[in-house]
Amino acid sequence: MNDTVGQAARIAGMHLARPLPRRWQHVQAVATKTQRIGRVVSAKDRETLIAAAWLHDIGYAPDIADTGFHSLDGARWLLSQGFTPRLAGLVAHHSCASYEAAERGLSEDLAIEFPREESATADALCFADMTTGPAGQDLTAEERLAEIRERYGPDDIVTRFWRKAEPELMEAIQRTHTRLAAYPM
C-alpha cells in the first residue's frame, strides 16, 4: 500500500471506526472494491481512486461534520489537512453529490470550491460506493437505492435527491461496467 492510500486508510479509521462502526464497514468495503476494479483507471489514477474510497465518507465523522452535507464537509476538511485538490474534489462530488447539494441549498458552495471531475476515476468511485451496502455487503445499484429509500423513508432529503440523481448514477455505473468488461481480470 502506498503512502497516500495508507494515510487515507489510517485517517478514515481514526475518524470513523469508533463513532460510526457501520459507516466504517461500508468504507472498508468500498476501498476494497476499488482495489479490485482499479484496472478501469490508469495506473497513475489508481492511488487516487483508492484513497478517495477510503475518504469518501469522512465528512460523516462527528469531529469533521459541519454543514450536515458530508461530501462538502469531508472535502473541506481534506483540503485543510493538506490533501490534494483533486482528491478533495472526488470526495466532494462522489456519487452524484451535486443533487444532494441542491437539496441542501449548497450547490453554489460545492461548485465554486470543488470542480467536478468527469472521468473513469469518478465513475469507479461512484460504482464502488453505490454497489456496496451500509454494512459492506455487495449489492446492485438498484438494491442499494432500494435500501436507501427504505432506510430514510419516502420524504427524507436523501430519498428526494436520489430520485433525481438516479439516471446520472446509473450512467456512471454502466460506464464502469463497460470498462470492467473491456479489461477482464
N, C-alpha and C positions, 0 to 999 in steps of 0.2 A: 504494500500500500504506500503510495507516495505521500509526500509531506502535506499537501493541501487536503487530500482526501482523509488522511489520518487526523489532521487538525479538525476538519469538519465533523468527523465521526465523534471525536472526543468532546467537542463543544456541544454537539447535539445531545450526547449522552448526559453531560453535566447539567444541561438545562431542561431536559425532558424526562429522563428515566425515573426520577423520584416523584416529581409533582404530577406527571402525566404518563403513567406507565402504559396505558393503552395506546396513546399517541406515539410513544416511543416504539412500541411493537410495529405500528404502521410504518414509521420512519425507517426502522431497520430493514423491513421487508422491501420497501421502495428502493432503498440503497442497494440491497442485494439484487433486486430485479434489474436495476440499471447496470450493474456489473455483468449480468447475463446478456443483456441486449446491447451492450456498448458497441458492438460491431456495426450498428446502424449509423454511428457518427465517426468522424475522422479520428485517427489515433490521438491527435493533439486536443480534441474536444472531449475525450473520454474522462479525463480527470475532472474537468469542469462539470460534466454531466453527473458523475458520481458524487462529487462534493455538493452540488445543488440538491441532489436527492437526500443526502444527509441533513441538509439545512432547510429544506423547503417548508417545514412546519415550525421552525424555530420561533416564529412570531407568536405562537400559542403559549410559549413559556411564560409563566406568571411574572417573572422578573424582567421580561422583554416586552410583553404586550403593552400597548399604549392606546391606540385608536380603537381596538377591537377588530381590526382588519389585519389578520395575521400575515398576509402576504406583504403588505406595506410595512408593518411593524418589524417583521423579520428582515426585510431588505434594508431598511434604515439602520437597524442595529448592526447588520453585517458590514455596511459601509463604515460605521463608527468604529468597528473593530479592525479595520484595515483590509477587509476582503475586497476583491476586485469589483469594479462597477458591473462587469459582465455577470459575475456570479450573483451579485445582489439583484440585478435585473431579471435573471432567470427565476430567482425566488419571488421577486415582486410580481411577476406575471405568470407564475406557474398555474397550470390547469385553468385557463380562461379567467384569471383573476380580474380582468377588466370589467367583467359582468358584475362581480361582487362589488367592485369599487363603485360602479354606477349606482347600485342599490344602496350603498352607504354614503353617497354624496362625496366620494373621494376620487372620482375619475380624473379630475384635473391634477390633483396632487400626484397620483400614480403616473400619469402620462408625462408630467413635467420632470419628475425626479428620476424616472427609470424608463429608458427607451425599451420598447417591446421588441424582442428578438423573434423573428420568424425563421426557424431553422430546424434541421433534423434533431439538434440537441434539445430545443424547446419542446418539440413534438415527443421525443423519447421520455423527457421528464413528465410530461402530461400523461403519456401512456402508462408509465410505471406507477404514478400516483393514482390514476383513475382505474387501474385494474388490480389494485391492492386494497383490501378491506381495512376497517379500523383496527382489527387485531392482527393484521399482517397476512390474512388469507388471500389467495389468488381468486379474483373474480373477473367476470367480463365487465366491460364498461356499463352495459345495461344493468347487470346485477348491482354494480357499485352505485349507480344512480338510484336504483330502486331502494337500496339500503339507506342512502342519504335521505331520500324522501320519507321513508318510514321513520327514521331516527329523529328527524327535525319536524315532521308534520307538514301539512299542505300550505300553511300560511307563513311559515318562517322565511326570513330573508334568504337563508341558504337554499331552500327549495325554490324560491322565486328566481334567484339568479341562475340556478342550474337549468331551470326550464328554458331560460333564454339562451344559455351558453351551450346547450346540448348539441346543436348542429355543428358548431365550431369544434367542440370537444371530439365528436365522432369523426370529423375530418382529420384531426391530428392523430387520432388513434389509428384510423385507416392508413394514413401515410406511413406510420410506424410499422404496421402490419406488412405493408408493401415493401418497405425497406428490409424488414426481417426476412421476408421470402426471397429477396434478391441476394441476401448474404446468409445462407443457411449455415448452421453450426458445423 
